[in-house]
Amino acid sequence: MSDLTPQPADEVLDIVDEQDRVVGQAPRGEAYARGLRHRCVFVLARDADGRIFVHRRTPGKLVFPSRHDMFVGGVVGAGESYDEAALREAEEELGVSGLPAPTPLFRFLYEGPGGSWWSAVYEVRCDLAVSPQVSEVAWHGFLSEEELHARLGEWDWVPDGFEAYRRLRGR
């Protein structure tokens, strides 16, 4: 019996230019391999006490495997809006349903290790018990701002999330 589960590399993405205008589409694996600019969402998820959901990515991730991240999120699918992707990705990665719509904060063009993509940053409050996707999350916890800051220089972080967090803190 074969596994019919869609593979992340096969997900079709909108390819965008430096002004975030759609110029084509490609499967995620091809977009990564060819360095094609696409769209991503970053959602800072806080619990009822204001602590931030932090996790370590699984070793099988296509980009930045086994690194820590203070955001949940991922790629925006072809034809999907940033807002739709932010809610979908937050619910999928946290393993919950019924989250409020994440609040959009800002966008920026990430250019660094791993490639280049338009990045939309959001925040959401998650009062639900989380059950993170085992295919995405190897470890997780809710950390206070102080606990997170203490680990910024200790742990290996995803560079795009680190840049998003740096920009968020500078606002």
C-alpha positions as CSV (number, residue, x, y, z in Angstrom):
1,M,0.0,0.0,0.0
2,S,1.5,3.4,-1.0
3,D,1.4,6.5,1.1
4,L,-0.9,9.0,-0.7
5,T,-0.2,11.9,1.8
6,P,0.9,15.0,-0.1
7,Q,4.6,15.7,0.4
8,P,5.7,19.3,1.5
9,A,8.0,19.5,-1.6
10,D,4.9,19.1,-3.8
11,E,2.9,22.0,-2.4
12,V,2.4,24.6,-5.1
13,L,3.4,28.2,-4.2
14,D,3.0,31.6,-5.8
15,I,6.3,32.9,-6.9
16,V,6.6,36.7,-6.4
17,D,8.9,39.5,-7.4
18,E,10.7,42.0,-5.2
19,Q,7.4,44.0,-4.8
20,D,5.5,40.9,-3.8
21,R,3.6,40.6,-7.1
22,V,2.8,37.1,-8.3
23,V,4.9,36.2,-11.4
24,G,4.3,32.5,-11.5
25,Q,3.8,29.3,-9.6
26,A,6.1,26.3,-8.7
27,P,6.1,23.3,-6.4
28,R,7.8,24.1,-3.0
29,G,10.7,21.8,-3.7
30,E,11.5,23.4,-7.0
31,A,11.1,26.9,-5.5
32,Y,13.6,26.0,-2.8
33,A,16.0,24.3,-5.2
34,R,16.0,27.2,-7.6
35,G,15.9,30.0,-5.0
36,L,12.6,31.4,-6.2
37,R,11.1,34.1,-4.1
38,H,7.8,33.1,-2.5
39,R,5.6,34.1,0.5
40,C,5.7,33.0,4.2
41,V,3.9,33.8,7.4
42,F,5.3,34.0,10.9
43,V,2.8,33.9,13.8
44,L,3.9,34.7,17.3
45,A,1.6,32.6,19.5
46,R,1.1,33.6,23.1
47,D,-0.7,31.8,25.8
48,A,-3.1,33.4,28.4
49,D,-0.1,34.3,30.5
50,G,1.6,36.1,27.6
51,R,4.3,33.5,27.2
52,I,5.6,32.8,23.7
53,F,5.3,29.3,22.0
54,V,8.8,28.3,21.2
55,H,9.7,25.0,19.4
56,R,12.5,23.1,17.8
57,R,11.9,22.0,14.3
58,T,12.1,18.3,13.3
59,P,15.2,17.1,11.5
60,G,13.2,16.3,8.4
61,K,12.2,19.9,7.6
62,L,13.1,21.1,4.1
63,V,14.6,24.4,5.4
64,F,16.4,25.0,8.7
65,P,16.0,21.4,10.2
66,S,16.4,21.0,13.9
67,R,16.6,24.7,14.7
68,H,14.6,26.6,17.2
69,D,11.8,29.0,16.3
70,M,9.7,31.5,18.2
71,F,7.1,31.6,15.5
72,V,4.7,29.1,14.0
73,G,3.9,29.4,10.4
74,G,5.2,28.5,7.0
75,V,4.7,29.0,3.3
76,V,1.6,30.6,1.7
77,G,0.0,28.3,-0.8
78,A,-0.7,29.3,-4.4
79,G,-3.8,31.6,-4.4
80,E,-3.9,31.8,-0.6
81,S,-3.9,35.1,1.2
82,Y,-1.4,35.9,4.0
83,D,-4.3,36.1,6.5
84,E,-5.7,32.7,5.4
85,A,-2.2,31.1,5.6
86,A,-1.5,32.7,9.1
87,L,-4.6,31.1,10.6
88,R,-4.1,27.7,8.8
89,E,-0.5,27.4,9.7
90,A,-1.0,28.5,13.3
91,E,-3.8,25.9,13.8
92,E,-1.9,23.2,12.0
93,E,1.4,23.7,13.8
94,L,-0.1,24.2,17.2
95,G,-2.5,21.3,16.7
96,V,-5.6,23.3,17.6
97,S,-8.8,24.5,15.9
98,G,-10.9,27.6,16.7
99,L,-8.1,30.1,17.1
100,P,-9.1,33.8,16.6
101,A,-7.8,35.4,13.4
102,P,-4.1,36.3,13.9
103,T,-3.4,40.0,14.0
104,P,-1.2,41.3,11.2
105,L,1.8,43.3,12.4
106,F,4.1,44.0,9.4
107,R,5.7,42.6,6.3
108,F,9.3,42.5,5.2
109,L,11.4,40.9,2.4
110,Y,13.7,38.3,4.0
111,E,17.0,37.9,2.2
112,G,19.5,35.6,3.9
113,P,20.5,32.1,4.6
114,G,18.0,29.8,2.8
115,G,16.9,32.2,0.2
116,S,14.5,35.1,-0.2
117,W,10.8,35.4,0.6
118,W,8.2,37.9,1.6
119,S,7.4,37.5,5.2
120,A,4.2,38.6,6.9
121,V,4.4,38.7,10.7
122,Y,1.3,38.1,12.9
123,E,0.5,37.6,16.6
124,V,-2.3,35.4,18.1
125,R,-3.4,34.5,21.6
126,C,-3.9,30.7,22.0
127,D,-5.8,29.9,25.2
128,L,-6.3,26.3,23.9
129,A,-4.3,23.2,25.0
130,V,-1.7,22.7,22.2
131,S,-0.9,19.4,20.6
132,P,1.8,20.3,18.0
133,Q,2.3,18.4,14.8
134,V,4.9,15.7,15.3
135,S,6.0,16.1,11.7
136,E,6.8,19.8,12.4
137,V,7.7,20.1,16.1
138,A,10.4,18.0,17.9
139,W,10.1,20.0,21.2
140,H,8.0,22.8,22.4
141,G,7.3,25.0,25.4
142,F,5.8,28.4,26.3
143,L,8.5,30.8,27.4
144,S,8.3,34.2,29.0
145,E,10.0,37.1,27.2
146,E,12.9,36.9,29.7
147,E,13.3,33.1,29.2
148,L,13.3,33.6,25.4
149,H,15.8,36.4,25.5
150,A,18.1,34.3,27.7
151,R,18.2,31.6,25.0
152,L,18.7,33.9,22.0
153,G,22.5,33.5,22.2
154,E,22.4,29.9,23.3
155,W,20.2,28.0,20.9
156,D,20.5,27.7,17.1
157,W,17.5,29.7,15.7
158,V,16.0,29.7,12.2
159,P,17.5,32.8,10.6
160,D,14.3,34.1,9.1
161,G,12.4,33.8,12.4
162,F,15.3,35.4,14.2
163,E,15.2,38.3,11.8
164,A,11.4,38.7,12.1
165,Y,11.7,38.7,15.9
166,R,14.5,41.3,15.8
167,R,12.3,43.5,13.7
168,L,9.3,43.0,16.0
169,R,11.4,43.9,19.0
170,G,12.6,47.1,17.2
171,R,9.1,48.3,16.6
